[in-house]
């Protein structure tokens, strides 16, 4: 029984590793890699800095990333409405809105303010925009693979 369990664990780790490698090696997509608790992230392998480190929201089981960093990497504008604590990301006809401390649909966690920065569940943003996202358990990292067509969409005036 123990041998079977070890075999299943090894096969699972290999499959996860292969999926992460395939996503990271995509020639067509732009790959963003965010390691939890590090302000350094990579954009197609090039190191960049975020103003706040991503972290795991253990209450909701979600990787939380700084909203402005994600928006800038996706070429989106950020609109903040102080009175309702609502933030909207926009680019072309793409739009994602959410309110701070309000649960997101599908149990995706909730945006929050940390050190005066809006932090959002990356899976919610990615899936809303149809961007593949992978959790790299071994490296404690979220990896998203952004189709270039998303970045080519013109920003509405």
Secondary structure, DSSP 8 states (H G I E B T S, - for coil): -HHHHHHHHHHHHHHHHHHHHHHHT-SSSEEEEEETT-SEEEETTEEEE-SS--EEETTTTEEEEEHHHHHHHTT-EEEEEGGGTEEEEEETTEEEEEETT-B-GGG--B-EEETTEEEEEHHHHHHHTT-EEEEEGGGTEEEEEE-HHHHHS----
